[in-house]
Amino acid sequence: MNSFRSLNIMYLKGIGPSRAELLQKELGIATYYDLLHHFPSHYVDRSVIYKVRDLNGEMPYVQLKGRFVSFNILGEGARSRLVALFSDGTATMEVVWFRRIKQIRELYKTGNEYIIFGKPTLFNHTWSMVHPEVDLPSALTAAQGFRGVYPLTEKLRNKGIGSRTIFGWIQTLLSTRGAEIKETLSASLLEELHLMPLREAIQVIHNPKDNNSLQRARFRLKFEELFFLQLNMRRYSRKRNGVVQGFRFSRVGSYFNNFYSNYLPFPLTGAQKRVIKEIRKDMGSGRQMNRLLQGDVGSGKTVVALLTTLIALDNNVQACLMAPTEILATQHFETISKLVAPIGVNVKLLTGSTRKKEREEIDRQLQDGTLHILIGTHAVIEEKVKFRNLGFVIIDEQHRFGVVQRARLWQKNVIPPHILVMTATPIPRTLAMTVYGDLDVSVIDELPPGRKPVQTIMRYENQRFNVYRSIGRQLREGRQVYIVYPLITENEKLDLKSLEEGYESVCETFPSYKVAFVHGKMKPKEKDYQMGLFASGEAQILVATTVIEVGVNVPNATTMVIENAERFGLSQLHQLRGRVGRGADQSYCVLMTKQKIARETRQRLEIMTETTDGFVVAEADLKMRGPGDLEGTMQSGIAFDLHIANLATDGQIVQLAHDWSEKILDSDPELASPENMPLRNTLRFIVDRAIDFGRIS
């Protein structure tokens, strides 16, 4: 497509300024390009006419032909609705409208024959259809075949803009400007992969004649999206590696060797050793390292980060570790400072709560070089925090930080520091190739010896007595217990256990034990105090919200009870489960849920009871929930919206796009050849549309 793709949607016949503003606000459709790339979410077959008597609950959308017998307006004001009785001679059903009642009442007449199309639902033993499409029989031939159903919002529906309206605008655009759609892929790609030309694919995706052509169009458009995503990232990564020079850490000296030989608290696993070698290789390459370290909860990422930090110190640079919360930053500080105290490494903690005098001392030591490792929260990226020679940066749970915040760490030295990004959220392979496609990836896929897998069980409300009895047994043995709730205060609209209600109940049930509580709205000092009670063992039970999802480490805690577990996503449940099982004792995770839950919800919870492998959980979560927020963590303007491709189900296309992007860049790094000009022009258009966050890691 050429210049017409940037034209404002308001100029298309039937839209105008007010509708254009609404479309941009509700669907992000601002240009002709946006409208053509607003693809149907699914398709329905308009070639079949069903009978009312044959309706069943398995039918998503159906088409019926008959007559309206009567119309009645029920209710008053905002609660009024128009209810029509519709008959096709085999049975009758209700048709209901809640909006545009006056116009609809005037538009349709009793006794005339119509075709209605919509989703049938059974209510009080009567079939009904809400806001169907209504056509005259003469329109049947035009509606035959597959018809796309477009994503919409409630506000658009209220304004009378439905799926058929969107379809009509797209057909107008294709009939008037379709010839201006230019090919975006090279001739060799089209030929090698037997891809449908773009103009044909756009026409078919919106108005398919048969399933075969629809699938070919979908494949073409999915490949294109994923190919340009990969092409953009691979070009960015290659350019960065070729241009951005980094520190060359050429030696492993006394800090590393002394700690490794004399103070390492436990033997490294094979996976930890492998990852350290990968990081060491990057550090000595002369280019800036940008590596993602992913490992399940309890896999030993912190020790790997510390050992590689000591290599940095051996090469006369400073290091910084940034964590998303004060609790996690403090925990890292306490763990690391204790481990390195015998070898004379100076470690300081900088958070929003750091006192002025203490902060001044940190600033002085940073600038004179006597401070080796700074650990902190967002406070470390403030402009006034200046290092003498920052050479190594660790970002923990990096998805909690905005891209601009992370980019500031680049500016802390003339030579950009090596970057190690850590996450305890296992990332499926297809996401790692896209979300983190410009980073090298290391995986710790082995737990330390002696760790017992957490036993996960699902329990219903009527089994609470037995759950509490098990908790009591753990407490009597000197163990500690987490109880997590989804809400802070009770919400009448949601039948969920609240933290306040739960805290009172737990105190009454276990009067002999001290109960601490933590939630995200507490002031940091109060939160730290309550966490301190639990971490020190003074409190035996911690009642909390998901604020404890990441980073809290209490090896004596052996039981995690998650109330209303059906309200949590798989990855979140796995993170919470990771708070227990951190010691040598057998640990348990109890998923408390309602007896009556949806089938998909039950399947999700059963996955938790069947495996403790975070990568298996993450793959399942991706397939059930889609990429979700993870797509929002893509790097530096490398990302653009996916309109049709699905990272959860299109793994093979992701791999194909990755392989071809590498192949093309190997032969033509600048996409300068005449054959690759369509790729270069399309890539420029896509990047210009994306937000430019500048250079980040």
C-alpha positions in Angstrom: 0.0 0.0 0.0 1.2 3.5 -0.7 0.3 7.0 0.5 -3.4 6.4 0.7 -2.9 4.2 3.7 -2.1 7.3 5.8 -5.3 9.2 4.8 -7.6 10.1 7.7 -10.6 7.7 7.9 -13.0 10.8 8.0 -12.6 11.1 4.2 -14.2 7.8 3.5 -17.8 8.0 2.4 -20.2 7.3 5.3 -17.8 8.1 8.1 -17.1 11.9 8.5 -15.4 13.7 11.4 -17.5 12.7 14.4 -17.6 9.0 13.5 -13.8 9.1 12.7 -13.2 10.5 16.1 -15.3 7.8 17.7 -13.5 5.0 15.7 -10.1 6.3 16.7 -11.0 6.5 20.4 -12.8 3.1 20.5 -10.8 0.9 18.1 -7.7 2.9 17.3 -8.8 3.2 13.6 -7.5 6.5 12.4 -6.4 5.9 8.8 -7.4 3.8 5.7 -4.6 1.4 6.7 -6.1 0.9 10.1 -9.5 0.2 8.7 -8.2 -2.4 6.2 -6.2 -4.0 9.1 -9.2 -4.2 11.4 -9.7 -7.9 10.7 -12.7 -10.0 11.7 -12.3 -11.9 15.1 -14.2 -14.8 13.7 -16.5 -15.9 10.8 -20.0 -17.2 10.5 -21.7 -19.1 7.8 -24.5 -17.1 6.2 -25.4 -19.7 3.6 -27.7 -21.8 6.0 -31.1 -20.8 7.3 -32.1 -22.6 10.5 -35.5 -23.3 12.0 -36.5 -21.9 15.4 -37.6 -25.4 16.5 -34.0 -26.7 15.7 -32.2 -24.2 17.9 -29.8 -25.5 20.6 -27.3 -24.0 23.0 -24.3 -25.1 20.9 -25.1 -22.6 18.1 -23.0 -19.4 18.3 -24.8 -17.5 15.5 -27.7 -18.5 13.3 -29.8 -17.2 10.5 -33.6 -17.5 10.6 -36.4 -16.5 8.1 -39.8 -15.5 9.2 -42.2 -12.7 10.3 -42.5 -10.4 13.3 -45.9 -11.1 14.9 -45.9 -8.3 17.4 -43.9 -5.4 18.9 -44.1 -4.2 22.5 -42.2 -1.6 24.4 -41.6 -2.7 28.0 -40.3 -0.6 30.9 -39.7 3.1 31.1 -36.9 5.6 30.4 -33.4 4.2 30.4 -34.7 0.7 31.3 -37.1 0.5 28.4 -36.7 -2.3 25.8 -38.4 -3.3 22.6 -39.6 -6.9 22.5 -40.8 -8.5 19.3 -42.3 -11.9 18.8 -40.8 -13.6 15.7 -42.2 -16.7 14.0 -40.9 -18.9 11.2 -43.9 -21.3 11.2 -42.1 -24.0 13.2 -42.0 -22.1 16.5 -41.7 -18.5 18.0 -39.0 -16.7 19.7 -38.4 -13.2 21.2 -36.2 -10.6 19.6 -35.1 -7.8 21.9 -33.6 -4.3 21.4 -32.3 -2.1 24.2 -31.1 0.7 22.0 -32.5 2.8 19.1 -35.9 1.6 20.1 -37.9 4.3 18.3 -36.0 3.9 15.0 -36.3 0.1 15.0 -40.0 0.2 15.8 -40.6 2.4 12.8 -38.3 0.4 10.5 -39.7 -3.1 10.8 -43.4 -4.1 10.1 -45.5 -7.0 11.3 -46.4 -9.5 8.6 -43.4 -8.7 6.4 -40.8 -11.4 5.8 -37.3 -10.8 7.2 -34.1 -12.7 7.7 -32.7 -12.2 11.2 -29.1 -13.1 12.2 -27.6 -13.3 15.7 -26.8 -15.4 18.7 -29.7 -17.3 20.2 -29.9 -17.6 24.0 -32.3 -19.6 26.1 -33.9 -17.6 28.9 -36.8 -18.9 31.0 -37.4 -21.7 28.6 -37.8 -19.2 25.7 -35.4 -18.6 22.9 -34.4 -15.0 22.4 -32.0 -13.0 20.2 -30.7 -9.6 21.3 -29.9 -6.9 18.7 -29.8 -9.2 15.6 -29.0 -8.1 12.1 -32.3 -7.8 10.1 -32.5 -8.1 6.3 -35.1 -8.4 3.6 -35.0 -11.8 1.8 -33.7 -10.0 -1.3 -30.5 -9.4 0.7 -30.0 -13.1 1.3 -27.8 -13.8 -1.8 -25.5 -10.9 -0.8 -25.1 -12.4 2.7 -24.4 -16.0 1.6 -21.1 -17.6 2.5 -18.7 -16.6 5.2 -19.2 -13.3 6.9 -16.7 -11.7 9.2 -17.6 -10.6 12.7 -15.6 -7.6 13.7 -14.3 -6.6 17.2 -16.5 -3.7 18.5 -17.2 -1.8 21.7 -20.4 -1.1 23.5 -20.2 2.6 22.7 -20.0 1.9 19.0 -23.0 -0.4 19.2 -24.9 2.3 21.1 -24.2 4.6 18.2 -25.6 2.1 15.7 -22.1 1.0 14.4 -22.2 -2.8 14.1 -20.2 -5.5 12.4 -22.1 -5.0 9.2 -21.4 -1.2 9.2 -17.6 -1.9 9.5 -17.9 -4.5 6.7 -19.7 -1.9 4.5 -17.0 0.8 5.0 -14.2 -1.7 4.2 -16.0 -2.8 1.0 -16.4 0.9 0.0 -12.7 1.4 0.6 -11.7 -1.7 -1.4 -13.9 -0.9 -4.3 -12.8 2.8 -4.6 -9.1 2.5 -3.6 -8.3 -1.2 -3.6 -6.1 -0.9 -6.7 -3.7 1.3 -4.6 -2.8 -1.6 -2.3 0.9 -2.3 -3.2 2.8 -5.5 -2.4 4.9 -5.3 0.8 6.9 -8.6 0.4 9.6 -9.4 -2.0 8.9 -11.5 -5.1 11.2 -14.2 -3.8 9.3 -14.5 -0.5 6.0 -14.8 -2.3 7.3 -17.4 -4.7 9.3 -19.5 -2.1 6.5 -19.6 0.4 3.6 -19.7 -2.1 2.0 -16.7 -0.4 -1.2 -15.0 -1.6 -0.6 -11.5 -3.0 -1.4 -8.8 -0.4 -4.3 -7.1 -2.4 -6.0 -10.5 -2.8 -5.3 -11.4 0.9 -6.9 -8.2 2.1 -10.0 -8.7 0.0 -10.4 -12.4 1.0 -9.9 -11.8 4.7 -12.8 -9.4 4.7 -15.0 -11.2 2.3 -14.0 -14.9 1.9 -15.7 -17.0 -0.7 -14.6 -20.3 0.9 -12.7 -21.7 3.8 -9.6 -22.7 1.7 -9.0 -19.1 0.4 -9.7 -17.7 3.9 -7.0 -19.9 5.4 -4.5 -18.9 2.7 -5.3 -15.2 3.3 -4.9 -15.6 7.1 -1.6 -17.4 6.7 -0.3 -14.6 4.4 -1.3 -11.8 6.7 0.0 -13.6 9.9 3.3 -14.3 8.2 3.6 -10.7 7.2 3.0 -9.3 10.7 5.4 -11.7 12.3 8.0 -11.4 9.6 8.2 -7.6 9.9 8.3 -7.9 13.6 11.3 -10.3 13.4 13.0 -8.3 10.6 12.8 -5.1 12.6 14.2 -6.7 15.8 17.0 -8.6 14.0 18.1 -5.4 12.2 18.0 -3.5 15.5 20.0 -6.3 17.3 22.6 -6.6 14.5 23.1 -2.9 14.3 23.5 -2.6 18.1 26.0 -5.4 18.3 28.0 -3.8 15.4 27.9 -0.3 16.7 27.5 -0.2 20.5 30.8 -1.1 22.1 30.9 -2.4 25.6 33.4 -3.0 28.4 35.7 -5.9 27.7 36.0 -7.8 31.0 39.2 -9.8 30.3 40.0 -11.2 33.8 38.5 -13.2 36.5 40.2 -12.0 39.7 40.3 -12.2 43.5 36.7 -11.2 44.2 35.3 -14.0 42.1 37.8 -16.6 43.0 37.9 -15.9 46.7 34.1 -16.0 46.9 33.7 -19.1 44.7 36.4 -21.1 46.5 35.6 -20.1 50.1 32.2 -18.5 50.6 29.8 -20.0 48.0 26.9 -21.2 50.2 26.1 -24.3 48.1 27.4 -26.1 44.9 26.2 -24.6 41.6 23.9 -26.7 39.5 24.9 -27.6 35.9 22.4 -25.0 34.6 23.9 -22.2 36.7 27.4 -23.1 35.5 26.3 -23.1 31.9 24.6 -19.7 32.2 27.6 -18.1 34.0 29.8 -19.3 31.1 27.4 -17.7 28.6 27.5 -14.4 30.5 31.3 -14.5 30.8 31.6 -14.9 27.1 29.4 -11.8 26.5 31.4 -9.8 29.0 34.7 -10.6 27.2 33.4 -10.0 23.6 34.0 -6.2 23.5 30.3 -5.6 22.7 27.7 -4.5 25.1 25.9 -7.5 26.6 22.1 -7.5 26.6 21.1 -10.9 28.0 17.8 -12.1 29.5 18.2 -14.6 32.3 15.1 -16.5 33.0 14.6 -19.2 35.6 11.8 -20.6 37.6 11.3 -19.5 41.2 14.0 -20.9 43.4 16.3 -21.8 40.5 19.2 -19.7 41.8 19.2 -16.6 39.6 20.5 -14.4 42.4 23.7 -16.4 42.9 24.4 -16.3 39.2 23.8 -12.5 39.2 26.2 -12.1 42.1 29.0 -14.2 40.6 28.9 -12.3 37.4 28.8 -9.1 39.3 32.0 -10.1 41.0 33.6 -10.6 37.6 32.6 -7.0 36.8 34.2 -5.8 40.1 37.4 -7.7 39.2 37.6 -5.5 36.1 37.4 -2.3 38.1 33.9 -1.2 37.4 30.9 -0.6 39.6 27.6 -2.6 39.5 24.0 -1.8 40.1 20.9 -4.0 40.7 17.5 -2.5 40.2 14.3 -4.2 41.6 10.7 -3.1 41.2 9.7 -2.9 44.9 11.3 -1.8 48.1 10.7 -5.2 49.7 12.5 -7.0 46.9 15.3 -4.5 46.7 15.8 -4.8 50.5 15.8 -8.6 50.3 18.5 -8.5 47.6 20.5 -6.1 49.7 20.3 -8.2 52.8 21.2 -11.4 50.9 24.0 -10.0 48.8 25.7 -7.8 51.4 25.8 -10.8 53.8 27.3 -13.1 51.2 30.0 -10.7 50.1 30.9 -9.2 53.5 33.9 -11.6 54.1 35.5 -10.5 50.8 35.4 -6.8 51.4 32.8 -5.7 48.8 30.9 -2.5 49.7 27.2 -2.8 49.1 24.6 0.0 49.7 20.8 0.2 49.4 19.0 3.1 47.8 15.2 3.5 47.9 12.7 6.2 48.3 12.9 5.7 52.1 16.7 6.2 52.3 17.5 9.1 54.7 19.1 12.2 53.4 22.4 11.7 55.3 22.7 8.1 54.2 21.9 9.2 50.6 24.7 11.8 50.7 27.1 9.1 51.8 26.0 6.8 49.0 26.5 9.6 46.4 30.0 10.4 47.7 31.0 6.7 47.6 29.5 6.2 44.1 31.5 9.1 42.7 34.8 8.3 44.4 34.5 4.6 43.4 34.6 3.1 46.9 31.0 1.8 46.6 31.1 -1.4 44.6 27.5 -2.5 44.3 24.4 -0.2 44.5 21.0 -2.0 45.0 17.8 -0.1 44.8 14.4 0.7 43.3 13.6 3.3 40.7 15.6 5.7 42.9 18.9 4.4 41.3 17.9 5.8 37.8 17.4 9.4 39.1 19.5 11.9 37.3 21.4 12.9 40.5 22.6 9.4 41.1 26.0 9.4 39.4 28.6 6.6 39.3 32.3 6.9 38.8 32.4 3.9 36.4 29.2 1.9 36.1 29.9 -1.2 34.0 27.3 -3.9 35.0 23.6 -3.5 35.5 21.1 -6.2 36.7 17.4 -5.5 36.2 15.2 -7.9 38.2 11.6 -8.6 37.1 12.2 -6.1 34.3 8.6 -6.2 33.0 7.7 -4.1 36.1 9.7 -1.2 34.7 8.8 1.1 31.8 11.1 1.2 28.8 12.1 4.8 29.3 13.0 4.1 32.9 15.3 1.3 31.9 16.9 3.4 29.2 18.2 5.9 31.7 20.7 3.3 32.9 22.4 3.5 29.6 23.2 7.1 30.3 25.1 6.4 33.6 28.4 6.0 31.7 30.1 7.0 28.5 30.6 3.3 27.6 27.2 1.7 28.1 27.2 -0.9 30.9 26.5 -4.6 30.3 22.9 -5.4 30.9 21.5 -8.6 32.6 17.7 -8.7 32.7 16.3 -11.3 35.1 12.8 -12.7 35.3 11.2 -15.5 37.4 8.3 -15.5 35.0 9.0 -18.4 32.6 8.5 -17.2 29.0 7.3 -19.6 26.3 9.6 -19.9 23.3 7.4 -18.0 20.8 7.2 -15.1 23.2 10.9 -15.1 23.9 11.5 -14.9 20.1 9.2 -11.8 19.9 8.9 -10.1 23.2 12.6 -10.4 23.9 13.7 -11.0 20.3 16.6 -8.5 20.5 18.1 -10.0 23.7 20.2 -13.1 24.0 18.5 -15.6 26.3 19.9 -17.8 29.1 17.7 -20.3 30.9 18.3 -21.9 34.3 16.2 -25.0 33.9 17.3 -27.0 36.9 16.4 -26.6 40.6 19.1 -26.8 43.3 19.5 -30.3 44.8 17.4 -31.1 47.9 14.4 -29.0 46.8 11.1 -30.9 47.0 8.4 -30.0 44.5 5.5 -28.1 46.0 2.4 -30.3 46.3 -0.6 -28.3 44.9 -4.1 -29.2 45.7 -7.5 -27.7 44.9 -10.1 -27.4 47.7 -13.7 -26.1 47.9 -15.3 -23.9 50.5 -17.0 -26.9 52.2 -13.5 -28.4 52.8 -12.2 -25.4 54.7 -12.2 -27.2 58.0 -9.8 -29.8 56.7 -7.6 -27.1 55.2 -7.4 -25.3 58.5 -6.7 -28.5 60.3 -3.7 -29.1 58.0 -2.5 -25.5 58.6 -2.7 -26.1 62.3 -0.5 -29.1 61.9 2.1 -27.1 60.1 2.0 -24.4 62.7 2.5 -26.8 65.5 5.5 -28.2 63.8 7.0 -24.7 63.8 6.3 -23.8 60.2 4.8 -20.6 58.7 1.9 -20.0 56.4 0.8 -17.5 53.7 -2.9 -16.9 53.1 -3.4 -14.7 50.0 -6.6 -12.8 49.1 -7.6 -11.1 45.9 -9.1 -7.9 47.5 -8.2 -5.5 50.3 -11.7 -4.6 51.4 -15.0 -6.4 50.8 -16.7 -5.6 47.5 -20.4 -6.3 47.5 -20.4 -6.8 43.7 -17.8 -9.5 43.8 -18.3 -12.6 46.0 -14.6 -12.7 46.9 -12.9 -13.1 50.2 -11.4 -9.8 51.3 -8.1 -9.4 53.2 -9.8 -7.5 56.1 -12.5 -10.1 56.5 -9.9 -12.9 56.1 -7.5 -11.4 58.6 -10.3 -11.3 61.3 -11.3 -14.9 60.5 -7.7 -16.2 60.6 -7.1 -14.4 64.0 -10.2 -16.1 65.4 -9.3 -19.5 64.0 -5.7 -19.5 65.2 -5.7 -17.4 68.4 -2.5 -18.9 69.6 -0.4 -17.6 66.7 0.6 -14.1 65.7 -0.8 -13.0 62.3 0.8 -10.3 60.2 -0.9 -8.6 57.1 0.4 -6.9 54.0 -1.2 -5.2 51.1 -0.2 -2.8 48.3 -1.9 0.3 49.7 0.1 0.3 53.0 2.8 2.8 53.6 6.3 1.3 52.9 7.3 1.5 56.6 4.2 -0.3 57.8 4.6 -2.9 55.0 8.2 -3.5 55.9 7.3 -3.8 59.6 4.7 -6.4 58.9 6.9 -8.3 56.5 9.7 -8.1 59.1 7.4 -9.8 61.7 6.9 -12.7 59.3 10.4 -12.9 57.9 11.9 -13.0 61.5 9.4 -15.7 62.5 7.8 -13.5 65.2 4.5 -13.9 63.1 3.6 -17.4 62.0 0.9 -16.4 59.5 1.0 -13.8 56.8 -2.4 -12.6 55.4 -1.6 -10.7 52.2 -2.7 -9.6 48.7 -0.5 -10.4 45.7 2.0 -7.8 46.9 4.0 -10.9 48.0 3.9 -12.4 44.4 7.6 -11.6 43.8 10.6 -11.7 45.9 9.6 -12.6 49.4 11.9 -15.3 50.7 11.0 -17.1 54.0 12.4 -20.7 53.8 10.4 -21.7 56.9 7.1 -21.0 55.2 5.7 -24.3 53.9 2.1 -23.6 53.1 0.5 -21.2 50.7 -3.3 -20.9 50.7 -4.8 -18.8 47.8 -8.4 -17.7 48.4 -10.6 -17.4 45.3 -7.9 -19.0 43.2 -10.3 -18.9 40.3 -9.7 -15.2 40.1 -6.0 -15.5 39.4 -4.2 -16.2 36.2 -1.9 -19.2 35.8 1.3 -17.2 35.9 0.2 -15.3 39.0 -0.7 -18.5 40.7 2.7 -20.0 39.9 4.5 -16.9 41.2 2.5 -17.1 44.4 3.3 -20.8 44.8 7.0 -19.9 44.4 6.9 -18.3 47.8 6.9 -21.7 49.4 9.2 -24.7 48.8 12.3 -22.6 49.4 13.6 -24.8 52.2 14.2 -28.5 52.6 10.8 -29.3 54.0 7.8 -30.5 52.0 5.6 -27.5 51.1 2.0 -27.2 50.0 -0.1 -24.8 47.9 -3.8 -24.9 48.5 -6.1 -23.4 45.8 -9.4 -22.5 47.5 -12.2 -22.1 45.0 -16.0 -22.2 44.6 -17.6 -25.5 43.9 -19.3 -24.1 40.8 -16.7 -22.6 38.4 -16.5 -22.5 34.6 -15.0 -25.5 32.8 -12.1 -23.4 31.5 -11.4 -22.1 35.0 -11.3 -25.7 36.4 -8.9 -26.7 33.6 -6.6 -23.8 34.5 -6.5 -24.8 38.2 -6.0 -28.4 37.3 -2.9 -27.5 35.4 -1.5 -26.0 38.6 -2.1 -29.3 40.5 -0.5 -31.4 37.7 2.8 -29.6 37.3 5.3 -27.4 39.1 7.3 -26.7 35.9 7.0 -23.0 35.2 7.5 -23.3 31.5 4.7 -25.8 31.2 2.5 -23.4 33.2 3.5 -20.5 31.0 2.8 -22.3 27.8 -0.6 -23.3 29.1 -1.3 -19.7 30.2 -0.3 -18.4 26.8 -2.7 -20.8 25.0 -5.6 -20.1 27.4 -5.2 -16.4 27.9 -3.2 -15.2 24.9 -0.1 -13.0 25.2 -1.9 -10.4 27.3 0.4 -7.9 29.1 3.6 -9.7 27.9 3.2 -8.0 24.5 3.5 -4.7 26.3 7.0 -5.5 27.4 8.4 -5.6 23.8 11.5 -3.5 23.4 12.2 -0.1 21.9 9.9 0.7 19.1 10.7 -2.8 17.9 7.1 -3.8 18.7 4.0 -3.0 16.7 0.4 -4.2 17.3 -0.5 -7.7 16.1 -3.8 -7.5 14.3 -4.2 -11.1 13.2 -1.2 -13.2 14.4 -1.5 -14.9 17.8 1.7 -15.7 19.6 -0.1 -18.4 21.6 -1.1 -20.5 18.6 1.2 -19.4 15.7 4.5 -20.7 16.9 5.4 -22.3 13.6 4.7 -19.1 11.7 6.9 -17.2 14.3 9.7 -19.7 13.6 9.3 -19.4 9.8 9.3 -15.5 10.0 12.4 -15.6 12.2 14.3 -17.9 9.8 13.4 -15.9 6.8 14.3 -12.5 8.4 17.7 -14.0 9.3 18.2 -15.3 5.7 17.3 -12.0 4.1 19.5 -10.0 6.4 22.4 -12.4 5.9 22.3 -11.6 2.2 21.2 -8.0 2.3 21.8 -6.4 5.8 20.6 -2.9 4.7 17.7 -4.2 2.5 19.3 -2.1 -0.2 18.7 -4.4 -3.2 15.9 -3.5 -5.7 14.1 -6.8 -4.9 14.0 -5.9 -1.1 12.8 -2.3 -1.6 9.2 -3.3 -0.7 10.6 -4.7 2.6 12.6 -1.6 3.3 9.7 0.8 2.5 7.2 -1.3 4.6 9.6 -1.5 7.5 10.1 2.2 7.5 6.3 2.8 7.5 5.8 0.3 10.4 8.7 1.8 12.5 7.4 5.4 11.9 4.0 4.3 13.3 5.6 2.8 16.4 6.5 4.8 19.5 10.2 5.6 19.4 11.6 4.9 22.9 15.2 5.3 21.6 17.9 2.9 22.5 17.1 0.7 25.4 17.9 -2.7 26.8 
